[in-house]
């Protein structure tokens, strides 16, 4: 305060100095409002701004900003120590050009001597901070009284001191030279000369000054607003003390800065202001008191930053964000003083002292503080925008506008002061964010991101109007029913590739009755399922339900899963067969680590001889229910045998293939390639091929043709359809006369037999009652053999899934036919679509 105002006014002039104060205190004022709001929203602990930010924005932001704030306080402490060294050397140093001192000027001047003086002064600060916060508070109160006395003396001196000339000794290449500065008393001419800017070379660093460099030095004198919040763990009532103390300090210092700037401009010429930063001592009515005041104020600021840095480091260590790296800083004295954090902070400050000159590190310190202030405003803004009911600060004199203005002001000034330092600081912050995101343990503080996401998702879900759906923007929204994740890991991963940025829900039915239970048994399972989703790296939600039967549970999930316009439109089931389930979760790389215990929370797989939870009739009933509810259905068989990594890593020539059979093989008399179900099957195969992991695969579409037809015309028609749908696939003609003849000879004779009814022709509405009995096992086995003969073997096959028969007594026969059709085919997906999903429109 006492040494920097003359520097600012001397280079910037009164107008620009007042503008600097206004900008600096605008940023500080907005930040203070945010600090007060957060400080009065709950109990504060040690760490000040770090504690506020980490508890508001989460450990990633909190930890990274905590490190930045620690470095800001460390550099700030070094800055004030160097400032005190300059003041001491200015008062007691041997003048430049002289080899021996005279009178009180006995201290040698050189880089190493000044480093020694700084080390001694820093050791004094260390001793006070090691004793504890109580002695620090007493010392700072005593210093406050001294500074107030000095400030009063200075204000009186501007009026009481007569005009005098002040000789100024400056170092030069020839030793030293002397210039004369003038204290003119109140003079209109002096005021007029000092109104505009007059940037020149700083005599301490030899660097040319500018608005940004002067602002950087000036702003460091304003950073004490965080001193109170840094001591939050040592205050009895931080929520009461921080707002009142901080606001009072901001208003008082702003008024004093402006008053001193005006008085200096009106009484001191520019030479005195620019060439002698200790001129207040020369014009004072009692010079020794000014010297003591400058020393006391600077020493207090250095101690404040040192103890603030130690408290931040202690809070970081106690939160275990950096693991063992900061374990030493947790140790405290018997009274609770974090002595190791103080010592570590002192060591870092000592290293910064090697920079040598005060104004050299001013830009870096200012950039760090501005970044911290911007993040404090961001934390308050996020809390306000999240609209969480528990954000109820007793300090209400803030809005999201003040937070946003504070962020904008900090960012603009950061880049105006030093674009390089600002960019480097942001890059360092980003690296810390990424490191903490991936390496730090999870916390129980609560994440503001979750509240913001909830707020935005709710808003956009309300805007998602199902009445505005269009087939052009259709996407699969999957509900995959999982009995036990141990036997479904690869199926879960496969369906994740099929969802194409759509909704994906893992559904599970627990067969219990809530009336007979003391509490909900699904709640303890929820965390295990969510951990499963994380470990398998799939983008899925989890929906668990209680029901007396699996069929009732699936109905519940189909009715209730999702929200608004995001509801499952496709049901995916594993296939119903007699194969013994395999524990694919135990071999999954995500669960091979000895530390992973998530799979243990799932029950063991069903023994091969144990009864199943649902009957064949109930399984087919689930398929029928889904179709009645206008949900598409996928039945996945032997997907657990699909080694996706091996399939997609194998030799590039030939690439893996996806076989597509878009014809109802159980209805050879009504085989068509352009009905709703066939088009849906094509769409699902194309969606899988569009997934990043499956882009190397090639679609192969099989066109079944009979003798006497026009195969090339059919092929051309199908090729045109694929072109219109923008689906790239190879078409392969497959003669199947030997297969269909088994059907005609056994049941219906040649194709010239009786015509099909209208109901049988329209796939969308047909429930052909005799279908399950019309197709013989011999025909189905021949169709299965036909599929197997197409080589090379694909990675996965897509087959047409016919509707279940209307007669529920035929459900077991229907399931038997599906089992025969897909026997030995490897990974196979049976698909039935009920909704239009393809579009040729722009």
JOPE-V426680 format. One record per residue. N is the residue number from 1. RES is the residue in one letter. NEAR is the number of other ideal C-beta (glycine too) atoms within 10 Angstrom. D_FIRST is the distance of its C-alpha to the first C-alpha in whole Angstrom. Layout:
N&RES&NEAR&D_FIRST, N&RES&NEAR&D_FIRST
//
This chain:
1&X&19&0, 2&X&24&4, 3&X&22&6, 4&X&20&6, 5&X&24&6, 6&X&21&9, 7&X&22&11, 8&X&25&11, 9&X&28&12, 10&X&30&14, 11&X&26&16, 12&X&25&16, 13&X&22&17, 14&X&20&16, 15&X&13&18, 16&X&20&17, 17&X&29&14, 18&X&17&15, 19&X&14&17, 20&X&22&14, 21&X&21&12, 22&X&13&16, 23&X&17&17, 24&X&22&14, 25&X&20&14, 26&X&14&18, 27&X&27&18, 28&X&27&16, 29&X&19&18, 30&X&26&21, 31&X&30&20, 32&X&27&19, 33&X&24&23, 34&X&29&24, 35&X&29&23, 36&X&24&24, 37&X&26&27, 38&X&27&28, 39&X&26&27, 40&X&18&29, 41&X&20&32, 42&X&14&33, 43&X&7&32, 44&X&22&29, 45&X&14&30, 46&X&21&27, 47&X&28&26, 48&X&30&23, 49&X&29&23, 50&X&30&26, 51&X&27&28, 52&X&28&28, 53&X&26&28, 54&X&25&31, 55&X&23&33, 56&X&27&33, 57&X&22&33, 58&X&23&35, 59&X&21&35, 60&X&21&35, 61&X&24&32, 62&X&30&30, 63&X&25&31, 64&X&27&30, 65&X&29&27, 66&X&28&26, 67&X&22&27, 68&X&23&24, 69&X&30&22, 70&X&26&22, 71&X&20&22, 72&X&30&19, 73&X&33&17, 74&X&28&19, 75&X&25&18, 76&X&29&14, 77&X&30&15, 78&X&26&16, 79&X&30&13, 80&X&28&11, 81&X&30&14, 82&X&28&15, 83&X&26&11, 84&X&26&12, 85&X&27&16, 86&X&23&15, 87&X&21&13, 88&X&20&16, 89&X&18&18, 90&X&19&17, 91&X&17&18, 92&X&15&21, 93&X&22&22, 94&X&17&26, 95&X&14&25, 96&X&13&26, 97&X&12&30, 98&X&14&31, 99&X&6&33, 100&X&8&32, 101&X&15&30, 102&X&9&30, 103&X&6&29, 104&X&9&25, 105&X&16&25, 106&X&11&27, 107&X&17&25, 108&X&15&27, 109&X&17&25, 110&X&9&26, 111&X&10&25, 112&X&9&27, 113&X&15&25, 114&X&21&22, 115&X&17&23, 116&X&14&25, 117&X&23&21, 118&X&25&20, 119&X&14&23, 120&X&12&23, 121&X&21&19, 122&X&24&20, 123&X&11&23, 124&X&14&21, 125&X&26&19, 126&X&20&23, 127&X&10&24, 128&X&20&22, 129&X&28&23, 130&X&17&26, 131&X&17&27, 132&X&18&26, 133&X&18&24, 134&X&11&25, 135&X&14&23, 136&X&22&20, 137&X&14&20, 138&X&12&21, 139&X&18&18, 140&X&20&15, 141&X&11&17, 142&X&12&17, 143&X&21&13, 144&X&13&12, 145&X&10&15, 146&X&17&14, 147&X&19&10, 148&X&11&12, 149&X&15&14, 150&X&24&11, 151&X&18&10, 152&X&11&13, 153&X&18&14, 154&X&22&12, 155&X&14&13, 156&X&13&17, 157&X&21&17, 158&X&22&16, 159&X&11&20, 160&X&12&21, 161&X&15&21, 162&X&7&24, 163&X&13&24, 164&X&12&24, 165&X&13&24, 166&X&19&21, 167&X&10&23, 168&X&19&22, 169&X&17&23, 170&X&12&23, 171&X&15&25, 172&X&11&28, 173&X&5&32, 174&X&7&33, 175&X&11&31, 176&X&12&28, 177&X&13&28, 178&X&10&26, 179&X&15&25, 180&X&12&24, 181&X&22&21, 182&X&17&21, 183&X&22&20, 184&X&17&22, 185&X&17&21, 186&X&12&22, 187&X&17&24, 188&X&8&25, 189&X&9&26, 190&X&20&22, 191&X&16&21, 192&X&12&24, 193&X&15&23, 194&X&27&19, 195&X&12&20, 196&X&12&22, 197&X&17&20, 198&X&15&21, 199&X&17&20, 200&X&13&21, 201&X&12&21, 202&X&20&18, 203&X&14&19, 204&X&17&18, 205&X&15&20, 206&X&9&22, 207&X&12&22, 208&X&11&22, 209&X&22&19, 210&X&15&20, 211&X&16&18, 212&X&15&18, 213&X&21&17, 214&X&26&14, 215&X&25&14, 216&X&24&14, 217&X&23&11, 218&X&24&9, 219&X&27&10, 220&X&26&10, 221&X&22&6, 222&X&22&8, 223&X&25&11, 224&X&21&11, 225&X&21&13, 226&X&28&16, 227&X&21&15, 228&X&23&18, 229&X&29&20, 230&X&26&20, 231&X&23&21, 232&X&24&24, 233&X&19&27, 234&X&17&26, 235&X&17&25, 236&X&6&29, 237&X&8&28, 238&X&23&26, 239&X&19&27, 240&X&13&27, 241&X&17&23, 242&X&26&21, 243&X&23&22, 244&X&12&21, 245&X&17&18, 246&X&23&17, 247&X&18&17, 248&X&11&16, 249&X&17&13, 250&X&18&13, 251&X&13&14, 252&X&10&12, 253&X&18&8, 254&X&17&10, 255&X&10&12, 256&X&15&9, 257&X&24&8, 258&X&17&11, 259&X&14&12, 260&X&22&9, 261&X&22&11, 262&X&17&14, 263&X&18&14, 264&X&27&13, 265&X&24&16, 266&X&18&18, 267&X&23&18, 268&X&29&17, 269&X&21&20, 270&X&20&19, 271&X&17&20, 272&X&24&17, 273&X&23&14, 274&X&25&16, 275&X&18&17, 276&X&23&15, 277&X&23&12, 278&X&19&12, 279&X&23&13, 280&X&25&12, 281&X&23&14, 282&X&20&17, 283&X&24&17, 284&X&21&16, 285&X&14&19, 286&X&15&18, 287&X&16&17, 288&X&10&17, 289&X&17&15, 290&X&23&12, 291&X&20&13, 292&X&16&14, 293&X&24&10, 294&X&26&8, 295&X&19&11, 296&X&22&11, 297&X&24&8, 298&X&25&9, 299&X&21&12, 300&X&24&12, 301&X&25&10, 302&X&26&13, 303&X&24&16, 304&X&26&15, 305&X&30&15, 306&X&28&18, 307&X&30&20, 308&X&31&19, 309&X&28&21, 310&X&30&24, 311&X&29&24, 312&X&31&25, 313&X&29&27, 314&X&26&29, 315&X&26&30, 316&X&26&31, 317&X&23&33, 318&X&18&34, 319&X&23&35, 320&X&15&37, 321&X&25&36, 322&X&19&36, 323&X&11&39, 324&X&8&40, 325&X&10&37, 326&X&20&34, 327&X&12&37, 328&X&13&36, 329&X&24&32, 330&X&15&34, 331&X&13&35, 332&X&15&34, 333&X&13&34, 334&X&5&36, 335&X&10&34, 336&X&12&33, 337&X&22&29, 338&X&27&30, 339&X&19&30, 340&X&20&31, 341&X&29&28, 342&X&27&26, 343&X&16&28, 344&X&21&28, 345&X&28&24, 346&X&20&24, 347&X&11&26, 348&X&18&25, 349&X&27&21, 350&X&19&23, 351&X&10&25, 352&X&21&22, 353&X&21&21, 354&X&10&24, 355&X&15&22, 356&X&16&21, 357&X&17&18, 358&X&26&14, 359&X&21&15, 360&X&14&18, 361&X&20&18, 362&X&27&15, 363&X&21&17, 364&X&21&19, 365&X&27&16, 366&X&31&16, 367&X&28&19, 368&X&27&20, 369&X&27&17, 370&X&28&19, 371&X&24&22, 372&X&26&22, 373&X&29&20, 374&X&23&23, 375&X&27&26, 376&X&32&24, 377&X&27&25, 378&X&22&29, 379&X&27&29, 380&X&31&29, 381&X&22&31, 382&X&21&34, 383&X&26&34, 384&X&20&35, 385&X&17&37, 386&X&19&39, 387&X&11&40, 388&X&17&41, 389&X&5&42, 390&X&10&40, 391&X&19&36, 392&X&10&36, 393&X&20&32, 394&X&12&32, 395&X&19&29, 396&X&11&31, 397&X&12&28, 398&X&22&28, 399&X&14&31, 400&X&14&31, 401&X&11&30, 402&X&21&27, 403&X&26&27, 404&X&16&28, 405&X&17&26, 406&X&27&23, 407&X&22&25, 408&X&14&26, 409&X&22&22, 410&X&25&21, 411&X&16&24, 412&X&13&24, 413&X&24&21, 414&X&24&21, 415&X&17&24, 416&X&15&23, 417&X&23&20, 418&X&19&23, 419&X&11&26, 420&X&10&27, 421&X&20&24, 422&X&20&25, 423&X&13&29, 424&X&13&29, 425&X&20&26, 426&X&16&29, 427&X&10&32, 428&X&16&31, 429&X&18&30, 430&X&11&34, 431&X&11&35, 432&X&20&34, 433&X&15&35, 434&X&12&38, 435&X&15&38, 436&X&21&38, 437&X&14&40, 438&X&8&43, 439&X&11&42, 440&X&19&40, 441&X&10&42, 442&X&8&43, 443&X&17&41, 444&X&4&42, 445&X&15&38, 446&X&13&40, 447&X&16&39, 448&X&23&38, 449&X&14&40, 450&X&12&43, 451&X&19&42, 452&X&16&41, 453&X&12&44, 454&X&13&46, 455&X&13&45, 456&X&12&46, 457&X&12&49, 458&X&12&50, 459&X&9&49, 460&X&11&51, 461&X&13&54, 462&X&10&55, 463&X&10&55, 464&X&12&57, 465&X&9&60, 466&X&9&64, 467&X&5&66, 468&X&9&64, 469&X&11&65, 470&X&8&67, 471&X&11&69, 472&X&10&67, 473&X&8&64, 474&X&18&65, 475&X&12&64, 476&X&23&66, 477&X&21&64, 478&X&23&65, 479&X&26&66, 480&X&27&68, 481&X&20&69, 482&X&22&69, 483&X&19&71, 484&X&16&69, 485&X&24&67, 486&X&22&68, 487&X&20&71, 488&X&24&69, 489&X&26&66, 490&X&23&68, 491&X&24&69, 492&X&23&65, 493&X&19&64, 494&X&25&67, 495&X&25&66, 496&X&20&62, 497&X&17&63, 498&X&23&66, 499&X&22&63, 500&X&18&62, 501&X&9&58, 502&X&17&60, 503&X&22&60, 504&X&24&61, 505&X&21&62, 506&X&26&63, 507&X&24&66, 508&X&19&67, 509&X&25&70, 510&X&15&70, 511&X&13&74, 512&X&14&73, 513&X&9&74, 514&X&13&70, 515&X&5&73, 516&X&6&74, 517&X&10&70, 518&X&6&68, 519&X&8&65, 520&X&14&64, 521&X&13&65, 522&X&17&63, 523&X&9&60, 524&X&10&60, 525&X&16&61, 526&X&12&58, 527&X&12&56, 528&X&16&58, 529&X&22&59, 530&X&15&56, 531&X&15&55, 532&X&27&58, 533&X&18&57, 534&X&11&54, 535&X&18&56, 536&X&19&58, 537&X&9&56, 538&X&19&57, 539&X&11&56, 540&X&20&58, 541&X&18&58, 542&X&18&60, 543&X&19&62, 544&X&18&64, 545&X&17&67, 546&X&17&69, 547&X&18&73, 548&X&11&77, 549&X&16&77, 550&X&21&76, 551&X&20&77, 552&X&17&76, 553&X&22&72, 554&X&25&72, 555&X&19&73, 556&X&16&70, 557&X&22&68, 558&X&21&69, 559&X&10&69, 560&X&11&66, 561&X&18&64, 562&X&19&61, 563&X&13&59, 564&X&13&60, 565&X&17&61, 566&X&17&60, 567&X&17&63, 568&X&25&65, 569&X&22&68, 570&X&28&70, 571&X&25&71, 572&X&29&71, 573&X&23&74, 574&X&20&75, 575&X&19&79, 576&X&19&81, 577&X&13&83, 578&X&7&84, 579&X&11&82, 580&X&10&81, 581&X&17&77, 582&X&15&75, 583&X&17&71, 584&X&21&69, 585&X&23&66, 586&X&12&67, 587&X&11&67, 588&X&20&64, 589&X&8&61, 590&X&15&59, 591&X&19&60, 592&X&9&62, 593&X&9&59, 594&X&5&60, 595&X&4&56, 596&X&13&57, 597&X&11&59, 598&X&18&59, 599&X&19&63, 600&X&10&64, 601&X&14&63, 602&X&17&66, 603&X&9&69, 604&X&10&72, 605&X&18&74, 606&X&16&77, 607&X&9&80, 608&X&9&83, 609&X&6&85, 610&X&8&83, 611&X&8&84, 612&X&13&81, 613&X&13&79, 614&X&19&81, 615&X&16&84, 616&X&17&85, 617&X&15&86, 618&X&17&83, 619&X&21&81, 620&X&22&83, 621&X&20&82, 622&X&24&79, 623&X&25&79, 624&X&19&81, 625&X&18&79, 626&X&24&76, 627&X&19&78, 628&X&9&79, 629&X&13&76, 630&X&9&75, 631&X&21&73, 632&X&27&74, 633&X&24&75, 634&X&24&75, 635&X&22&76, 636&X&24&75, 637&X&26&78, 638&X&21&77, 639&X&24&74, 640&X&20&73, 641&X&12&75, 642&X&19&73, 643&X&13&71, 644&X&18&68, 645&X&11&66, 646&X&10&70, 647&X&19&71, 648&X&15&68, 649&X&11&68, 650&X&14&71, 651&X&7&73, 652&X&8&72, 653&X&5&75, 654&X&9&77, 655&X&14&74, 656&X&21&74, 657&X&20&76, 658&X&21&75, 659&X&23&79, 660&X&29&79, 661&X&25&83, 662&X&25&82, 663&X&23&86, 664&X&22&87, 665&X&23&89, 666&X&26&91, 667&X&21&92, 668&X&23&94, 669&X&16&95, 670&X&18&92, 671&X&18&90, 672&X&13&88, 673&X&18&84, 674&X&11&83, 675&X&20&83, 676&X&18&79, 677&X&23&80, 678&X&22&80, 679&X&19&77, 680&X&26&75, 681&X&28&76, 682&X&26&75, 683&X&21&72, 684&X&22&71, 685&X&28&72, 686&X&20&70, 687&X&19&67, 688&X&22&68, 689&X&19&68, 690&X&13&65, 691&X&15&63, 692&X&7&61, 693&X&15&63, 694&X&22&66, 695&X&10&66, 696&X&14&68, 697&X&20&71, 698&X&15&74, 699&X&22&75, 700&X&19&79, 701&X&23&81, 702&X&20&85, 703&X&19&87, 704&X&22&90, 705&X&17&93, 706&X&15&97, 707&X&10&100, 708&X&7&101, 709&X&11&98, 710&X&10&96, 711&X&15&93, 712&X&10&92, 713&X&9&92, 714&X&16&90, 715&X&16&87, 716&X&12&87, 717&X&13&86, 718&X&18&84, 719&X&14&82, 720&X&10&81, 721&X&18&80, 722&X&17&77, 723&X&11&76, 724&X&11&76, 725&X&16&74, 726&X&10&72, 727&X&18&73, 728&X&11&74, 729&X&19&77, 730&X&12&80, 731&X&16&83, 732&X&12&86, 733&X&14&89, 734&X&16&91, 735&X&13&94, 736&X&21&95, 737&X&13&99, 738&X&10&100, 739&X&22&97, 740&X&21&98, 741&X&16&102, 742&X&18&101, 743&X&22&100, 744&X&17&103, 745&X&13&105, 746&X&13&104, 747&X&15&104, 748&X&13&104, 749&X&11&106, 750&X&9&105, 751&X&12&102, 752&X&7&105, 753&X&11&105, 754&X&7&104, 755&X&8&101, 756&X&14&98, 757&X&10&97, 758&X&9&94, 759&X&11&92, 760&X&17&93, 761&X&13&91, 762&X&13&88, 763&X&21&86, 764&X&11&83, 765&X&10&86, 766&X&19&89, 767&X&14&89, 768&X&20&92, 769&X&13&94, 770&X&13&97, 771&X&24&94, 772&X&21&94, 773&X&13&98, 774&X&17&98, 775&X&25&96, 776&X&15&98, 777&X&11&97, 778&X&14&98, 779&X&25&97, 780&X&23&93, 781&X&15&94, 782&X&18&95, 783&X&25&92, 784&X&19&90, 785&X&12&92, 786&X&18&91, 787&X&20&87, 788&X&14&87, 789&X&8&89, 790&X&16&87, 791&X&7&85, 792&X&9&83, 793&X&12&81, 794&X&23&78, 795&X&22&75, 796&X&25&75, 797&X&26&78, 798&X&23&78, 799&X&26&81, 800&X&25&82, 801&X&24&82, 802&X&24&85, 803&X&23&85, 804&X&25&86, 805&X&20&89, 806&X&13&90, 807&X&16&92, 808&X&13&90, 809&X&9&93, 810&X&20&93, 811&X&21&89, 812&X&15&90, 813&X&18&92, 814&X&23&89, 815&X&21&87, 816&X&15&90, 817&X&23&90, 818&X&24&86, 819&X&17&87, 820&X&17&90, 821&X&24&88, 822&X&23&85, 823&X&15&86, 824&X&10&85, 825&X&18&83, 826&X&17&80, 827&X&21&77, 828&X&24&78, 829&X&25&76, 830&X&22&79, 831&X&25&77, 832&X&25&78, 833&X&28&76, 834&X&21&77, 835&X&15&75, 836&X&12&74, 837&X&21&71, 838&X&19&72, 839&X&14&72, 840&X&10&73, 841&X&6&71, 842&X&4&68
//
